[in-house]
Amino acid sequence: MTVALKRAVTTPLLFFFILGDILGAGVYVLVGSIAGESGGAVWLPLVVALALAALTAGSYAELATKYPRAGGSAHYVTAAFGPAAGSFVGFCMLGAGMVSVGALTAAFAGDYLQTLVSWPAAAVVVVLSILLAAVNIRGIRESLGVNVAATVVELGGLLLIVGLGAWVMARGDADVQRLTEIGGPDRGAAGAVLAGTVLAFYSFVGFETSVNLAEEVEDPRRSYPRALFGALLTAGLVYVLLGVVASASVPVERLAGSSGPLLEVVRVAGGVPDRLFSVIALVAVANGALLTGIMSSRLAYGMARDGLLPGVFGRVLPGRRTPWVAIVATAAVSLVLALTGGVDALAATLVLLLLFVFAAVDAAVLVLRRDPGRAGHFRVPTAVPVAGLLSCLFLFTRIEREVWLRGLVLVVPAAALALLNARRARGGAGADGRFAKDGYRTVRRRTHPDQQRAGQARPAGDRR
């Protein structure tokens, strides 16, 4: 008998989880990168990226309240298109998560930390990885409690930068005309905005990780849409304000040429020590690694319950009721990546992997409309997932060739494992010998405990 995860996540905890994941470490270099692509109108690509992200967020809100289970994207796509597609999406998401944790852990031991102390990078990576896994194993409420504190520090630092930039503008040292400058001599306005949008889109990813907590949310149908859209809009407002004050306060060339563009705003404003933002950046990086590690472990746990990974990954720690095997395994892979790989160019590769996931989820919403799911779940207009799918297909065309080549290193193994699971499914068994042949459709007669009163179907692979 499978032990259920503990429902301990409230709406505020879920809000801070999503907000903390969106306000990740990338924002500390993002503004300069967008300025280099789009010119002084940094705020415009951020607004476009927010709108595109909100489309797919609507699809996640519907599916997370309709099927509130760990496993997230892989679970939805398996239900809609079968085990091959579910396996592919799941492995793309899982690979992106573990790569992200590895990159963030390695980044923690880099320049920001070295400005404060001179500790061996490898030792820092190992210790941080163990600490993050320990917090994750300790419990979801404890993990999200740490996240709330870290997100407050993170958000407070960003708001401080907004305040400093506003002070620069108020005292007359800013150039607000830069806010309308789009593109450069080698790129038109439309091309500049689109190039900046691809980078800005990365700043809004993170909301998709929260669906893996749906099984641990006290009331997902009520909490999830509020937390998701509230966090997305909050992050979007902060990003747009950062884009405005940074561009107005600092020349575009200086922003684009700096590895710490927000620090340039601090220097123009004066009066705040540079070391303060090194500490804030370290909090942001560690928090991002913690949240992505939570997502990766819950995704592996959910895939195991769906028969897409060996059943051992579905084991839950008695008492704590956390998926300890999945946590240890994903943390170990992330540690190896952190010790053996660099962090350069990972952002674009992660966007590529997540575009596969987002496109599949948007399509899954449309297919799963034939299944009533949970009574009273959140539902978006049909135009929303359609527009979300089209936006993903469009963004695929903006990904550079070199990124596609790097992404194929992860996509090809994911496709091979997907085909293997499809063959097992045709034989009536999954990775652990219990996968239903047609995903949800062959088990409609049995009911999920949370759906007995409403008479809804129980998902395949659920043994609670």
N, C-alpha and C positions, 0 to 999 in steps of 0.2 A: 504493500500500500504506500503510495506517494504521500509524503508529508507536505502539507500546504505551506506556502510562505505566509509570514505574519502580516496582517493588514494593520500597519502602524503609520502610514504616511497620510498626513492631513493636507488640506488645501494649501496652507501657508508653506509647509515643508516642500510640497511639490512645486509651488511657485518659485521658491528659492533654488530648488534643484535645477529647474529649467533655466532660470535667469543666470545662475552661476555657470552653467554649461555654455550658454550663449556668450556671456561676457568672458570668454576665455582669454588665454594668453595672446592670441592673434591680434587683438585690438591694439596692443602696444607697438606693433609694427605696421598695422593695416593702413592707417591714415597716410603714411608716407608712400606706401606702395600704390594706393589709389590716386594720390596726387601725381605720381609719376606717370600714370596711365591716362588720367582724365583731366589734369590741370587743376585750377583753383576751385572748381565747383565740386569739391569732394563730397558734399552732402547729397548730390543728385544720384550717383551710383548707389549710395547707401539706401536712398528711398526706393529706387527701382528694385534692389535686391530684397528689401523688406517685403515689398509687394509680392515678388515671386516666391519668397519663402513662405509667406502667409497662405498661398494657394495650397501647397503641399501640407502645411500645418493643418489646414482644414480636413484633408484626407486622414491624417493621423488622429485628429480629434474624433472623427466618426468611428474609425476602426478600433481605437483604444477603448471607447465606451461601449462598443458593440461586442468586442471580444477582449475583456480586461484580463490578459494573461501575460506572463513573462514570455519572451520570444519575439515580441514586437513584429517588425517587418517580415521576418522569415515566417512567422505564424500566419500572418494575413495572406502573404503570397502563396503559401502552401495551400491554404483554404481555397484560394481563387483559381490557381493554375496547376496545383499538384506539387509533388515532392521535388522534382527536378528544379523548377523555378524557385521554390522555397529554399532549397539547399543553396542555389546560386546566390540569391539575395542575402541569405543568412551568412554565408561565408564572406561575401563582400563587406557586409556590415561588421562582422566579427573581425575580419582582417583590418579594416579601417580603424576599428576601436583599439586593437592591440598595437598597431603602428602608431596611433596617436598617443597612447599612454607611453610607449617607448620614447617617442620624440619629445614629449613634455618632460619626462623624467630626465632625459639627457640634457634638455634645455635648462632644467633646474640647476644642474651642476655646472652650467656654463658661466658666461660673463657676468650675469646679474649677481650670482653668488660670489664670484671671485672678486667683485668690488668690495665685498664685506669681509670675507675670510678666504684664506688660501688652503682649501682642503682638497685632497685627491678626488678627481671627478668620479673615478670608478667606485670608490668607497661610498661617496654620496649617493650614487645611483642605486647601489645595493641596499643601503640603509633606508633610503626613501621608498624603494619598492616594497621592502618588508613592512615598513610602517603603514603604507597605504593599504596593503593586503590585510594587515591586522585590523585596521579600522573597518574595512569592508566586512571581514568575518565577524567582527564584534556585533554588528547588527545594523539594519537599515536606518533605524531611528538615530543611532549614534553617528553613523556616517553622514546623514543629512543634517544632524546638529552641527558637526564640524563644517559642513558646507554652508550653513546659514552664517556662521561667524566669518568664514572666508569670503563669502559673497558680499557681506556688509563692508568688509575692508576693501575689497575689489571695487565695489560700486562707489564707496566713499572716495577712493582715490581718483576715479574717473570724474566724479562730480567736482572734486577739488580742481582738477585740470580745467573743467568747463568754467568754474568760477574764476580761475586765474586768467583764462583767455578772455572772459567777459570784462575783467578788470583792465586788461591791455586795450580792449576796444573802447572802454569807457574813458580812458585817459588819453585817447587819440593817437595811440601808437600802432593801430591796426589799419589795414587796407581792405575795406569791405568790397571794393570793386573786384577783387580776386574771386569773390564768390560766384561771379557770373562768367568767369573765364573757363571755357571748355575746350579740351583738345590741345593740339600743338601743331607745329608746321608739317609734320609727317602723318597726321591723322585728323580726319574730320570730326565734327561734334558727335555724330551718332556712333562712330567707331570708338571714340574716346570713352563715351558713357558706357558702351557695352563692354569694353575691355576692363573698365573699372568695376562694372557690375559683377563680372566673374570673380574678381578678388573680394568684393564686398559680400558676395553670396557666402563665401567661406565664413565670414564673421557671424552669420545667422544660423549656421548649422549647429547642432547640439540639441535642439528641441526634439529631434527624432530619438534620442537616447532615452527620453523619459517614458516612452511607451512600454519599455521593459520593466517599469515599476508599477504598471497598472494593476497587477495582481496583488500588490502590497499597499494600494491606496484604499483608504477606508470607504469612500464612496466615489468610484471613478466616473460615474455618469454625471455627477454634479461637479466634482472637483477638477477633472482633467481639462475640459474646455476653458474654464475660468483661469486656471493656472497657466495653461499653454498660451492663450492669446494675451493674457495680462503680462506674462514674462516677455513675449515676443515684442509687444508694443513698447514696454519699458526699455528693453534693450535697443530697439530702433530709435526711440527718442534720445537716449544717451548717445548713441552713435552719431546721429545727425547733428546734435549739439557739439560733439567733439569735432566733427568735420567742419562745422562753421567756424568755431573759435580757432582751430588749428590753422585753417587756410587763411583766415583774416589776420592772424597774429604773426605767422611765419611765412616767408616767401616760399613759393612752390619748389624751387630748386633746392632750398635748404631742407624742406620736409622730405622730398623725394630722395635726397642723398643721405639721410640720417637713418641709422638702425634703431634709433629710439626717438621717433618723431614727437611723441607726447612730451618727452623730456625737453625738446626744443621750446615748447610753449612755456614750460616751467622756467627755463633760462631767460626767455624774453620777459616774463613777468617779474622774475627776481624774488628773493626773500624766502625761498623754500630749498632745503638741501637736496642735492641730487640723490644722495644715498637713500632718502625716504622712498623714492620711487623704485629703487632696486628691491626694497623690502616688499612693496606692494606687488611688484611684478612676480616675485618669488611666491607670494601667497596665491596669485592668480594662476601661475603655472602648476603649483601643487594641487590646487583645488580642481583645475581642469583634469589633471591626471586621476584624481580620486573619483570624480564623477564619471569619466569615461571608463575607468576600471569597473565601477558599479554596473554600467551599461553592458560592458563586454561579458562580465560574469553572468548577469541575468539572461543575456542573449544565449550564451552557451547552455545554460540551464534549461531555458525554454526550448531550444533546438533538440536537446537530449530528450525531453518529454514528448516532442513531436516525432521522435525516431530519426532525426537528421544527424545526430551525433550519438556516440556510445552512451548507454544508460548511466554509466558511472558519473557523468557530468551532471546528472539530475539529483545526486545525493545531497541531502540537507542536514546541516549540523543540528543534532537534538538540542533543545533548549533555546539556542540562539535562532534557529530556523533560518539560517542563511546558507546559500549553495556553496559550501566550502570547497568542494572539489573543483568546481568551475572557477572559483576565485583564485585558488592556488595555480591552476593550469594557465589561465589567461595572464596572471601576474608573472609567471615564470617566462612565458613567451615574450611579454613586453620587456622584461628585464634583459633577456638576450638581445632583443632589438636595440635597447638603449645602450648596451655595452659594445655592440658591433656595428651600429649604423649611425649616420649623421642625420641632421634634421633639415638639411637643405632640400627645397623643392617638394617637401611632403604635403604642403597645403594643397597644391593643385592636384596631386595624386589622390588625396582624400576626397576632394570635390568630385573627381571623376568617379571614384567608387560609390560615393553617396548619390550621384546622379542616377546610377543604375538602380539603386535602392529606391529613390524617390519616384522614378518613373514607374517602377513595378508597383509601388504602393498606390499611386494615383490610379493606375489601371485596375488594381485589385478592388478599390472602392466601387468602381462601376460594375465589375463582375459580381461582387458579393451583395449587390442590391437585391438579388433574388432570394437571399437568405434573410429572414426577418431579424435574426440575432436577438439580443436582449431587448425587452420591451422598454420603450422610452429613451433609447440611446440617442446621442447627439447625431444630427444629420445635416450635411451641407448641401446646397443646391448642386445639381449635376454639373453645371457649368464650372464649378470650382475645381474638381479633380480633372476635368477635361483641360482646363486652362493650365493646371499644374503639370499635367503630362506634356502638353505642348511646350511649356517653358523649359522643362528638362531636356526635351529633344533639341530645342534651340540652343541651350547652353552647351550641349555636346559639341555643337559646331564651333564653339568658341574655345574649346580646349586645344592646346598646342600639340603638335605631333610628338614631341619629346615626352610629354606627359602621358600620351596614349601608350607609348612604348613601355614606360615604367609601369603603368597601370596593368598592362597585359601580363606582367610577371605575377600579379595576384589574381587577375581575372581568369587566366587559363587554368590554374589549379582549382579554382572555385567551380569552373565549368566541368572539369573532370570529376570532381567529387559529387556534383549535382547529378551527372549521368549515372554514377555508381549508385546513388540513393534511388534514382528512378528505376534502375534495374531491380534493386532489392524490393521496391514497392510493388513492381509488377509480379514479383514472386510472393507477395503477401507479407513481407517483413521489411522493417527498416533497419537502421544502424544498430538497433538493439533487439531486433527480432519481433517488433510489435507495431510496425507501421501499417495503417489502413491503406488499402489499395487506392482508393479514390479520395484521399484526404478526409474532408468532413462528410462527403456525401454518403459513404457506406455505413456511417454510425449515427445517422439522424434519429434512430429509434431510442437511443439512450439519452438520458438527461443529465446535464451538468448540475451539481448541487446548488449553485447560485442561480439556476434557471428553472428549478423544478416548479415553482409557483407559476411562472410565466409559461411553462411548457415548452421552453426553447431547447434546441439541440445541444448536445455536449460535443466539444471539439474532439477530433481524433487524437489519440495519444494521451488524453487526460485520464488519469487513474485515481483522481481524488474521490 
